[in-house]
């Protein structure tokens, strides 16, 4: 009795047909296109969170210095164009923050280097959402630090922590209901406040800082 041997088909050998491969590629492309915006939004939110942490830690450190050293300490919200040398982007938004300390001879000396916000994150220039940006701007001088490729072609908006931990915000900006800085992605700037933002609120009398996110 003869045994019949059947040649296995391409399908039974575990391979994929061209149509199946095309379907898989199409599904991968579809999932990627759907997940892309969500991933970008997540990355943007993480950058905003990191920027908020930079600002809050700097404010807390400035208050600590003022109280522990019993002297005024100045916080500077640095206003400038993009620090990467790019030509796109506003030159009237916050991109960094720095602490400057009053010396015994009355002069001011940087206590820390400027802490630069993550790429693409800014302190928004809308006065209703960032009231501290109504503080009068001061142009950088030869005694101020260089900001990358910009050199000293920038300005800053300063306020001070006093030795008792309070601030001079109420004196600089009288009549304000709150004193805050709002961080957003620069590409979302313009028009109304975007959905993804972080607001840093400074209590003028205590110097305390709170953070609010939608």
C-alpha positions as a Python dict, from the first residue, in 0.01 Angstrom:
ca = {
    (1, 'X'): (0, 0, 0),
    (2, 'X'): (146, 325, -106),
    (3, 'X'): (164, 626, 125),
    (4, 'X'): (64, 947, -36),
    (5, 'X'): (281, 1248, 46),
    (6, 'X'): (121, 1589, 17),
    (7, 'X'): (336, 1896, -49),
    (8, 'X'): (256, 2157, 221),
    (9, 'X'): (108, 2477, 85),
    (10, 'X'): (261, 2817, 144),
    (11, 'X'): (-29, 2894, 377),
    (12, 'X'): (33, 2590, 602),
    (13, 'X'): (405, 2662, 628),
    (14, 'X'): (346, 2963, 852),
    (15, 'X'): (415, 3242, 601),
    (16, 'X'): (206, 3553, 532),
    (17, 'X'): (52, 3649, 206),
    (18, 'X'): (116, 3990, 50),
    (19, 'X'): (-242, 4098, 127),
    (20, 'X'): (-203, 4009, 494),
    (21, 'X'): (120, 4207, 518),
    (22, 'X'): (-46, 4509, 355),
    (23, 'X'): (-335, 4489, 602),
    (24, 'X'): (-93, 4480, 897),
    (25, 'X'): (101, 4780, 762),
    (26, 'X'): (-222, 4972, 711),
    (27, 'X'): (-334, 4899, 1068),
    (28, 'X'): (3, 5011, 1208),
    (29, 'X'): (-19, 5334, 1007),
    (30, 'X'): (-374, 5396, 1133),
    (31, 'X'): (-282, 5340, 1498),
    (32, 'X'): (24, 5565, 1462),
    (33, 'X'): (-180, 5846, 1307),
    (34, 'X'): (-435, 5824, 1589),
    (35, 'X'): (-178, 5801, 1868),
    (36, 'X'): (50, 6077, 1734),
    (37, 'X'): (-152, 6379, 1855),
    (38, 'X'): (-214, 6219, 2194),
    (39, 'X'): (156, 6146, 2235),
    (40, 'X'): (249, 6501, 2138),
    (41, 'X'): (-4, 6637, 2387),
    (42, 'X'): (143, 6418, 2660),
    (43, 'X'): (497, 6532, 2585),
    (44, 'X'): (384, 6895, 2585),
    (45, 'X'): (212, 6849, 2922),
    (46, 'X'): (528, 6694, 3065),
    (47, 'X'): (737, 6990, 2947),
    (48, 'X'): (492, 7234, 3103),
    (49, 'X'): (505, 7040, 3431),
    (50, 'X'): (886, 7049, 3426),
    (51, 'X'): (880, 7423, 3359),
    (52, 'X'): (642, 7475, 3649),
    (53, 'X'): (872, 7281, 3879),
    (54, 'X'): (1164, 7501, 3772),
    (55, 'X'): (973, 7821, 3850),
    (56, 'X'): (828, 7697, 4181),
    (57, 'X'): (1162, 7567, 4310),
    (58, 'X'): (1329, 7896, 4216),
    (59, 'X'): (1063, 8100, 4397),
    (60, 'X'): (1088, 7880, 4705),
    (61, 'X'): (1466, 7908, 4705),
    (62, 'X'): (1450, 8286, 4673),
    (63, 'X'): (1215, 8313, 4971),
    (64, 'X'): (1439, 8080, 5172),
    (65, 'X'): (1744, 8294, 5096),
    (66, 'X'): (1562, 8613, 5195),
    (67, 'X'): (1449, 8476, 5531),
    (68, 'X'): (1767, 8288, 5624),
    (69, 'X'): (2002, 8572, 5523),
    (70, 'X'): (1774, 8852, 5644),
    (71, 'X'): (1803, 9051, 5322),
    (72, 'X'): (1610, 9125, 5006),
    (73, 'X'): (1628, 8874, 4724),
    (74, 'X'): (1508, 8956, 4374),
    (75, 'X'): (1341, 8717, 4133),
    (76, 'X'): (1372, 8802, 3765),
    (77, 'X'): (1136, 8666, 3501),
    (78, 'X'): (1357, 8686, 3193),
    (79, 'X'): (1190, 8807, 2874),
    (80, 'X'): (1361, 8722, 2546),
    (81, 'X'): (1347, 8561, 2204),
    (82, 'X'): (1406, 8185, 2165),
    (83, 'X'): (1735, 8089, 2327),
    (84, 'X'): (1824, 7836, 2059),
    (85, 'X'): (1892, 8117, 1815),
    (86, 'X'): (1578, 8049, 1616),
    (87, 'X'): (1407, 8338, 1444),
    (88, 'X'): (1055, 8214, 1511),
    (89, 'X'): (881, 8285, 1840),
    (90, 'X'): (791, 8589, 2044),
    (91, 'X'): (1053, 8805, 2213),
    (92, 'X'): (806, 8926, 2479),
    (93, 'X'): (748, 8609, 2681),
    (94, 'X'): (916, 8449, 2984),
    (95, 'X'): (1178, 8188, 2893),
    (96, 'X'): (1386, 8177, 3213),
    (97, 'X'): (1394, 8281, 3579),
    (98, 'X'): (1684, 8388, 3801),
    (99, 'X'): (1759, 8486, 4162),
    (100, 'X'): (1962, 8799, 4239),
    (101, 'X'): (2067, 8889, 4595),
    (102, 'X'): (2125, 9229, 4751),
    (103, 'X'): (2480, 9260, 4888),
    (104, 'X'): (2590, 9449, 5199),
    (105, 'X'): (2716, 9737, 4984),
    (106, 'X'): (2375, 9773, 4821),
    (107, 'X'): (2470, 9614, 4490),
    (108, 'X'): (2296, 9312, 4339),
    (109, 'X'): (2471, 8985, 4258),
    (110, 'X'): (2327, 8678, 4079),
    (111, 'X'): (2275, 8397, 4327),
    (112, 'X'): (2188, 8136, 4067),
    (113, 'X'): (2227, 8093, 3696),
    (114, 'X'): (1915, 8157, 3489),
    (115, 'X'): (1691, 7851, 3494),
    (116, 'X'): (1567, 7812, 3139),
    (117, 'X'): (1221, 7675, 3070),
    (118, 'X'): (1200, 7356, 2863),
    (119, 'X'): (1206, 7403, 2488),
    (120, 'X'): (869, 7514, 2355),
    (121, 'X'): (735, 7626, 2695),
    (122, 'X'): (683, 7994, 2777),
    (123, 'X'): (538, 8220, 3041),
    (124, 'X'): (250, 8361, 2846),
    (125, 'X'): (237, 8733, 2781),
    (126, 'X'): (-140, 8763, 2818),
    (127, 'X'): (-176, 9012, 3106),
    (128, 'X'): (-507, 8866, 3227),
    (129, 'X'): (-355, 8519, 3270),
    (130, 'X'): (-2, 8621, 3377),
    (131, 'X'): (-48, 8930, 3593),
    (132, 'X'): (319, 8940, 3699),
    (133, 'X'): (406, 9029, 3341),
    (134, 'X'): (258, 9371, 3412),
    (135, 'X'): (569, 9439, 3625),
    (136, 'X'): (774, 9708, 3448),
    (137, 'X'): (1050, 9558, 3233),
    (138, 'X'): (1418, 9631, 3294),
    (139, 'X'): (1679, 9594, 3019),
    (140, 'X'): (1984, 9377, 3092),
    (141, 'X'): (2311, 9562, 3147),
    (142, 'X'): (2678, 9468, 3144),
    (143, 'X'): (2652, 9330, 3497),
    (144, 'X'): (2383, 9079, 3403),
    (145, 'X'): (2450, 8725, 3281),
    (146, 'X'): (2477, 8635, 2914),
    (147, 'X'): (2183, 8435, 2778),
    (148, 'X'): (2335, 8206, 2518),
    (149, 'X'): (2341, 8340, 2163),
    (150, 'X'): (2130, 8637, 2271),
    (151, 'X'): (2406, 8780, 2486),
    (152, 'X'): (2248, 9055, 2694),
    (153, 'X'): (1981, 9153, 2444),
    (154, 'X'): (1699, 9067, 2680),
    (155, 'X'): (1493, 9226, 2955),
    (156, 'X'): (1339, 9102, 3278),
    (157, 'X'): (1047, 9176, 3508),
    (158, 'X'): (1162, 9170, 3873),
    (159, 'X'): (997, 9149, 4212),
    (160, 'X'): (1150, 9095, 4555),
    (161, 'X'): (1117, 8874, 4857),
    (162, 'X'): (1170, 9062, 5182),
    (163, 'X'): (1351, 8937, 5491),
    (164, 'X'): (1019, 8835, 5653),
    (165, 'X'): (928, 8616, 5353),
    (166, 'X'): (670, 8853, 5206),
    (167, 'X'): (696, 9013, 4862),
    (168, 'X'): (671, 9363, 4719),
    (169, 'X'): (419, 9255, 4454),
    (170, 'X'): (132, 9449, 4613),
    (171, 'X'): (342, 9765, 4600),
    (172, 'X'): (454, 9709, 4239),
    (173, 'X'): (111, 9604, 4113),
    (174, 'X'): (-151, 9754, 4345),
    (175, 'X'): (-511, 9650, 4301),
    (176, 'X'): (-446, 9310, 4148),
    (177, 'X'): (-669, 9021, 4259),
    (178, 'X'): (-391, 8768, 4210),
    (179, 'X'): (-26, 8752, 4113),
    (180, 'X'): (39, 8466, 3874),
    (181, 'X'): (244, 8337, 3582),
    (182, 'X'): (86, 8099, 3334),
    (183, 'X'): (295, 7848, 3138),
    (184, 'X'): (183, 7712, 2802),
    (185, 'X'): (330, 7561, 2488),
    (186, 'X'): (449, 7844, 2267),
    (187, 'X'): (282, 7694, 1961),
    (188, 'X'): (-52, 7735, 2142),
    (189, 'X'): (0, 8104, 2215),
    (190, 'X'): (-242, 8356, 2076),
    (191, 'X'): (-613, 8401, 2126),
    (192, 'X'): (-773, 8235, 2428),
    (193, 'X'): (-597, 8031, 2692),
    (194, 'X'): (-530, 7676, 2562),
    (195, 'X'): (-662, 7370, 2741),
    (196, 'X'): (-315, 7259, 2849),
    (197, 'X'): (-157, 7513, 3084),
    (198, 'X'): (-16, 7557, 3434),
    (199, 'X'): (-72, 7862, 3655),
    (200, 'X'): (174, 7955, 3931),
    (201, 'X'): (16, 8183, 4192),
    (202, 'X'): (228, 8386, 4435),
    (203, 'X'): (81, 8503, 4765),
    (204, 'X'): (213, 8858, 4812),
    (205, 'X'): (191, 8873, 5193),
    (206, 'X'): (331, 8530, 5280),
    (207, 'X'): (543, 8459, 4974),
    (208, 'X'): (378, 8120, 4943),
    (209, 'X'): (337, 7961, 4601),
    (210, 'X'): (54, 7742, 4473),
    (211, 'X'): (14, 7565, 4139),
    (212, 'X'): (-312, 7515, 3952),
    (213, 'X'): (-383, 7299, 3647),
    (214, 'X'): (-715, 7238, 3471),
}
